[in-house]
Amino acid sequence: MASLSLHSVSRLYGAHRAVDEVSFGVEAGEFLALLGPSGCGKTTLLRLIAGFEPPSSGQIELDGAIVADGPRIVPPEKRGIGMVFQSYALWPTMTVADNVGFALRLRKMPAAERARRVTETLEAVGLAAMAHRKPHELSGGQRQRVALARCLAMRPAVMLLDEPLANLDVHLRETMQQEFKQLHRETGATFVYVTHDQGEAMAMADRIAIMRNGRIEQLAEPRKLYREPRTAMIADFIGAGMVVPVDIVDVEARGVAAVGMGGRFTLRGTAQAGQRRLACLRATDLELAAPGGDALPGIVRAHSYRGAVTTVTVTPLGAADQSLNIDHPGEPPEIGANVHVAVRDGWILPEMPR
């Protein structure tokens, strides 16, 4: 396993800054996810780490050794890094075993040692019985495991994974997520995993770096990103948080007292009385309540059945341009019904309103 550090790394294509002054570190053996919408720069950043492209400026260190200093780079084959692509990139005419052992053969590993390494790796990903099959004889999940095995066979200190589950169906993706986590524990390798799926990142990663416009908006553990997003973009992207304006009226021992949308509620975070701020509310932290008290009056606009709960969309009477989603466990009220919404929890964003 190896640590990874980036220092003010940028990548320009003409005037476009695909990666813009990015700095962060990955500890040896850590599972880091690079998460963000399409075009945010996460795949470009992965290619810079791999050595497929040079940064326009900045440094990249692998286990304390500089592998990129602006355009001066150590080539990919000398970095000890493994890469798993979304497309699998398997040789269609080779068997599973030959695909897994191909790079080992290029490195002139003795045949007996190569065969042993291939067998051990295929056993680790559960494909030992399919060693003689061709890629077209495998399912999508099995082909993904072959691509992963080919990378693992090289015993890389760092594994880079570029949306490796994007081509799989929902059920298989969930199964493969557990397999990736298990392989990460067993190999001890450092994983850097690119995805646009926040569910994948939250389920697998030790920490998540959320990217936007070539920059990292926030890097934190999944629970912290969910409970304490730094910006409105992160609040919306992670867990579909609802960002609403509030006025701070008091700072109490149990939190910050705020008013908005026709009600009053207590929020976590830091603010001062008299400030206009933004709050992140989540569907799981709202509930339909009895009239009176601090509950927000509103009108039911829509339902969305989700099995254990029904998401009820309510327009607050005090904010006609705002919609609140509430995960309701019982029979939902009729569309058009007058209801009241209680805010059990919420978070004051550090980002100030514009």
C-alpha positions as CSV (number, residue, x, y, z in Angstrom):
1,M,0.0,0.0,0.0
2,A,1.1,3.6,-0.6
3,S,0.1,7.1,0.3
4,L,-0.8,9.7,-2.3
5,S,-0.5,13.5,-2.1
6,L,-1.6,16.2,-4.6
7,H,-0.3,19.8,-4.2
8,S,-2.1,22.6,-6.2
9,V,-2.6,20.3,-9.2
10,S,-4.2,21.9,-12.3
11,R,-4.9,20.7,-15.8
12,L,-5.7,23.2,-18.5
13,Y,-7.1,22.6,-22.0
14,G,-6.7,25.9,-23.6
15,A,-8.5,28.4,-21.4
16,H,-10.6,25.6,-19.7
17,R,-9.4,24.5,-16.3
18,A,-10.5,20.9,-16.1
19,V,-8.7,20.5,-12.8
20,D,-8.2,23.7,-10.8
21,E,-5.6,24.0,-8.0
22,V,-6.6,20.6,-6.3
23,S,-4.8,19.6,-3.1
24,F,-5.5,16.6,-0.9
25,G,-3.9,13.5,0.5
26,V,-4.9,9.8,0.6
27,E,-3.5,7.7,3.4
28,A,-1.9,4.3,2.7
29,G,-4.7,1.7,2.6
30,E,-7.5,4.3,2.4
31,F,-10.5,4.0,0.1
32,L,-11.2,7.5,-1.3
33,A,-14.0,8.2,-3.7
34,L,-13.9,11.1,-6.2
35,L,-17.6,12.1,-6.6
36,G,-19.3,14.6,-8.7
37,P,-21.5,15.3,-11.8
38,S,-20.4,14.6,-15.3
39,G,-17.7,17.1,-16.5
40,C,-16.6,18.1,-13.0
41,G,-13.0,16.9,-13.6
42,K,-12.9,13.7,-11.6
43,T,-11.8,11.4,-14.5
44,T,-9.2,13.9,-15.6
45,L,-7.8,14.0,-12.1
46,L,-7.6,10.2,-12.0
47,R,-5.7,10.3,-15.3
48,L,-3.2,12.7,-13.8
49,I,-2.7,10.4,-10.8
50,A,-2.2,7.5,-13.2
51,G,0.3,9.4,-15.3
52,F,-1.7,9.2,-18.6
53,E,-1.5,13.0,-18.7
54,P,0.8,15.6,-17.2
55,P,-0.5,18.3,-14.9
56,S,-0.2,21.8,-16.2
57,S,1.1,22.8,-12.8
58,G,1.4,21.3,-9.3
59,Q,3.0,18.2,-7.8
60,I,1.8,14.6,-7.3
61,E,3.6,12.4,-4.8
62,L,3.3,8.7,-4.4
63,D,4.6,7.4,-1.1
64,G,6.7,10.5,-0.7
65,A,8.3,10.3,-4.1
66,I,7.4,13.0,-6.7
67,V,5.9,11.4,-9.8
68,A,4.6,14.6,-11.4
69,D,6.0,18.1,-11.1
70,G,4.1,20.2,-13.7
71,P,4.7,18.7,-17.1
72,R,7.7,16.6,-15.9
73,I,6.2,13.2,-15.0
74,V,7.2,9.6,-14.2
75,P,5.5,7.4,-16.8
76,P,2.5,5.2,-15.8
77,E,4.4,1.9,-16.0
78,K,6.9,3.1,-13.4
79,R,4.4,4.2,-10.8
80,G,3.2,0.9,-9.5
81,I,-0.4,1.9,-10.0
82,G,-3.2,-0.3,-11.2
83,M,-6.2,1.0,-13.3
84,V,-9.7,-0.5,-13.7
85,F,-11.6,1.1,-16.5
86,Q,-15.4,1.4,-17.0
87,S,-15.2,-0.4,-20.3
88,Y,-13.2,-3.4,-18.8
89,A,-10.8,-3.3,-21.7
90,L,-10.4,-7.1,-22.0
91,W,-8.8,-8.9,-24.9
92,P,-11.7,-10.7,-26.5
93,T,-9.6,-13.5,-28.0
94,M,-7.8,-14.3,-24.7
95,T,-9.1,-16.5,-21.9
96,V,-9.8,-15.1,-18.5
97,A,-6.5,-16.5,-17.2
98,D,-4.6,-15.0,-20.1
99,N,-6.2,-11.6,-19.6
100,V,-5.3,-11.6,-16.0
101,G,-1.7,-12.7,-16.7
102,F,-1.1,-10.5,-19.7
103,A,0.7,-7.7,-17.9
104,L,2.7,-10.2,-15.8
105,R,3.9,-11.8,-19.1
106,L,5.0,-8.4,-20.4
107,R,7.0,-8.0,-17.2
108,K,8.7,-11.3,-18.0
109,M,7.5,-13.0,-14.8
110,P,8.5,-16.7,-14.9
111,A,5.7,-18.9,-16.2
112,A,5.3,-21.0,-13.0
113,E,5.1,-17.9,-10.8
114,R,2.8,-16.2,-13.3
115,A,0.4,-19.2,-13.3
116,R,0.4,-19.2,-9.4
117,R,-0.3,-15.5,-9.3
118,V,-3.2,-15.7,-11.8
119,T,-4.8,-18.6,-9.9
120,E,-4.5,-16.9,-6.6
121,T,-6.1,-13.7,-8.0
122,L,-8.9,-15.5,-9.8
123,E,-9.7,-17.3,-6.5
124,A,-9.8,-14.0,-4.7
125,V,-12.5,-12.6,-7.1
126,G,-14.4,-15.9,-7.3
127,L,-13.6,-16.7,-10.9
128,A,-11.2,-19.7,-10.6
129,A,-13.7,-22.0,-12.3
130,M,-13.9,-19.7,-15.3
131,A,-10.2,-19.3,-16.0
132,H,-10.5,-20.9,-19.5
133,R,-13.6,-19.0,-20.6
134,K,-13.5,-16.0,-23.1
135,P,-14.9,-12.6,-22.1
136,H,-18.0,-13.0,-24.3
137,E,-18.9,-16.1,-22.3
138,L,-19.1,-14.1,-19.1
139,S,-21.8,-11.8,-17.6
140,G,-21.1,-8.1,-17.1
141,G,-20.3,-8.6,-13.4
142,Q,-17.9,-11.4,-14.2
143,R,-16.1,-9.3,-16.9
144,Q,-15.8,-6.6,-14.3
145,R,-14.2,-9.1,-11.9
146,V,-11.7,-10.1,-14.6
147,A,-10.7,-6.5,-15.1
148,L,-10.3,-6.1,-11.3
149,A,-8.3,-9.4,-11.1
150,R,-6.0,-8.2,-13.9
151,C,-5.2,-5.1,-11.8
152,L,-4.9,-7.0,-8.5
153,A,-2.5,-9.5,-10.1
154,M,0.1,-6.7,-10.5
155,R,0.0,-6.2,-6.7
156,P,-0.3,-2.4,-7.2
157,A,0.3,-0.1,-4.2
158,V,-2.5,2.2,-5.5
159,M,-5.6,1.1,-7.4
160,L,-7.5,3.6,-9.6
161,L,-11.0,2.8,-10.6
162,D,-12.9,4.8,-13.2
163,E,-16.7,4.2,-12.7
164,P,-16.2,0.4,-12.9
165,L,-19.8,-0.4,-12.0
166,A,-21.5,2.1,-14.4
167,N,-22.4,-0.6,-17.0
168,L,-24.0,-3.0,-14.5
169,D,-27.7,-3.2,-13.4
170,V,-28.8,-2.0,-10.0
171,H,-28.8,-5.3,-8.2
172,L,-25.4,-6.4,-9.6
173,R,-23.9,-3.0,-8.7
174,E,-25.0,-3.5,-5.1
175,T,-23.4,-7.0,-5.0
176,M,-20.2,-5.7,-6.6
177,Q,-20.0,-2.8,-4.0
178,Q,-19.7,-5.4,-1.3
179,E,-17.1,-7.3,-3.2
180,F,-15.0,-4.1,-3.7
181,K,-15.1,-3.4,0.0
182,Q,-14.1,-6.9,0.8
183,L,-11.2,-6.9,-1.7
184,H,-10.1,-3.5,-0.3
185,R,-9.9,-5.0,3.2
186,E,-8.1,-8.1,2.0
187,T,-5.5,-6.5,-0.2
188,G,-4.8,-3.4,1.9
189,A,-4.2,-1.4,-1.3
190,T,-5.0,2.3,-1.5
191,F,-8.2,2.8,-3.6
192,V,-9.1,5.9,-5.5
193,Y,-12.6,5.4,-7.0
194,V,-14.3,7.7,-9.5
195,T,-18.1,7.7,-9.6
196,H,-21.0,10.0,-10.2
197,D,-23.3,7.8,-8.1
198,Q,-23.4,9.2,-4.5
199,G,-24.9,5.9,-3.2
200,E,-21.8,4.0,-4.4
201,A,-19.5,6.4,-2.8
202,M,-21.4,6.5,0.5
203,A,-21.6,2.7,0.7
204,M,-17.9,2.0,0.0
205,A,-15.5,4.9,0.7
206,D,-13.7,5.9,3.9
207,R,-13.7,9.5,2.7
208,I,-15.4,11.2,-0.3
209,A,-14.0,14.2,-2.3
210,I,-16.9,16.0,-4.0
211,M,-15.8,17.8,-7.1
212,R,-17.4,20.7,-9.0
213,N,-15.9,22.8,-11.9
214,G,-12.5,21.2,-11.4
215,R,-12.3,21.9,-7.7
216,I,-12.9,20.0,-4.5
217,E,-15.9,21.4,-2.7
218,Q,-15.6,19.2,0.4
219,L,-13.5,16.2,1.4
220,A,-14.9,14.3,4.4
221,E,-16.2,11.0,5.8
222,P,-19.6,10.0,4.3
223,R,-21.5,10.7,7.5
224,K,-20.1,14.2,7.9
225,L,-20.9,15.0,4.2
226,Y,-24.5,14.0,4.8
227,R,-25.0,15.7,8.2
228,E,-22.7,18.7,7.7
229,P,-22.5,19.7,4.1
230,R,-20.4,22.8,3.4
231,T,-22.3,24.2,0.5
232,A,-25.8,24.2,-1.1
233,M,-24.4,22.1,-4.0
234,I,-23.2,19.4,-1.6
235,A,-26.4,19.5,0.4
236,D,-28.4,18.8,-2.7
237,F,-26.0,16.3,-4.3
238,I,-25.6,14.1,-1.2
239,G,-29.0,12.8,0.0
240,A,-31.1,15.3,-2.0
241,G,-31.1,17.8,0.8
242,M,-33.5,20.8,0.6
243,V,-31.8,24.1,1.0
244,V,-34.0,26.9,2.4
245,P,-33.3,30.5,3.6
246,V,-33.8,31.1,7.3
247,D,-33.4,34.0,9.7
248,I,-31.5,33.4,12.9
249,V,-33.3,34.7,16.0
250,D,-31.4,33.2,18.8
251,V,-28.4,31.0,19.8
252,E,-29.4,28.4,22.4
253,A,-27.6,25.7,24.3
254,R,-29.2,23.0,22.2
255,G,-28.7,24.7,18.8
256,V,-29.5,27.7,16.7
257,A,-33.1,29.0,16.7
258,A,-34.3,30.0,13.3
259,V,-37.5,31.1,11.6
260,G,-38.6,30.5,8.0
261,M,-41.5,29.3,5.8
262,G,-43.9,30.3,8.5
263,G,-42.4,28.3,11.4
264,R,-39.7,28.2,14.0
265,F,-37.2,25.4,14.5
266,T,-33.8,24.5,16.0
267,L,-30.8,23.7,13.8
268,R,-27.3,22.4,14.2
269,G,-24.4,24.6,13.2
270,T,-22.9,28.0,13.9
271,A,-24.6,31.4,13.3
272,Q,-25.4,34.7,15.0
273,A,-28.7,36.2,15.9
274,G,-29.9,38.6,13.1
275,Q,-28.2,36.7,10.3
276,R,-29.9,35.5,7.1
277,R,-28.5,32.0,6.4
278,L,-29.2,28.8,4.4
279,A,-30.3,25.6,6.1
280,C,-30.2,22.0,4.8
281,L,-33.3,19.9,5.6
282,R,-33.7,16.3,4.8
283,A,-36.8,14.2,4.1
284,T,-36.0,11.8,7.0
285,D,-35.8,14.7,9.5
286,L,-39.2,16.2,8.7
287,E,-42.5,14.8,9.9
288,L,-46.2,15.5,9.5
289,A,-47.4,16.9,12.9
290,A,-50.5,18.1,14.7
291,P,-51.4,21.8,14.1
292,G,-50.0,24.4,16.5
293,G,-46.7,25.0,18.1
294,D,-43.8,25.6,15.8
295,A,-45.0,23.3,13.0
296,L,-45.1,24.8,9.5
297,P,-48.6,24.9,7.9
298,G,-48.6,23.8,4.3
299,I,-50.5,22.0,1.5
300,V,-49.8,18.5,0.1
301,R,-48.8,18.7,-3.6
302,A,-47.7,15.2,-4.5
303,H,-47.0,11.6,-3.2
304,S,-44.2,9.2,-4.2
305,Y,-44.6,5.6,-2.8
306,R,-41.2,4.2,-1.8
307,G,-42.1,1.0,0.0
308,A,-41.3,1.6,3.7
309,V,-42.3,5.2,3.4
310,T,-44.2,7.5,1.1
311,T,-42.5,10.8,0.2
312,V,-45.0,13.5,0.6
313,T,-44.3,16.9,-1.1
314,V,-45.7,19.9,0.8
315,T,-45.7,23.6,-0.1
316,P,-45.4,25.7,3.0
317,L,-48.0,28.5,3.2
318,G,-45.2,30.8,4.3
319,A,-43.1,30.1,1.2
320,A,-45.1,29.3,-1.9
321,D,-41.9,28.9,-4.0
322,Q,-40.5,26.2,-1.7
323,S,-41.2,22.5,-1.6
324,L,-40.5,20.2,1.3
325,N,-40.3,16.4,0.9
326,I,-41.2,14.3,4.0
327,D,-40.6,10.6,4.3
328,H,-44.0,9.5,5.9
329,P,-44.3,5.9,7.2
330,G,-48.1,5.7,7.3
331,E,-51.0,6.4,4.9
332,P,-50.3,9.7,3.2
333,P,-52.8,12.6,3.4
334,E,-54.7,13.4,0.2
335,I,-53.2,15.7,-2.3
336,G,-54.6,19.2,-1.6
337,A,-54.9,18.5,2.1
338,N,-53.8,21.1,4.7
339,V,-51.0,19.7,6.9
340,H,-48.4,20.8,9.4
341,V,-44.7,19.9,9.1
342,A,-42.3,19.6,12.1
343,V,-38.6,20.0,11.6
344,R,-36.8,17.5,13.9
345,D,-33.3,18.3,12.6
346,G,-31.4,20.5,10.2
347,W,-28.0,22.1,9.5
348,I,-26.9,25.6,9.0
349,L,-24.6,25.7,6.0
350,P,-21.2,27.4,6.4
351,E,-21.8,28.8,2.9
352,M,-23.3,32.3,3.2
353,P,-26.3,33.3,1.0
354,R,-25.5,35.3,-2.1
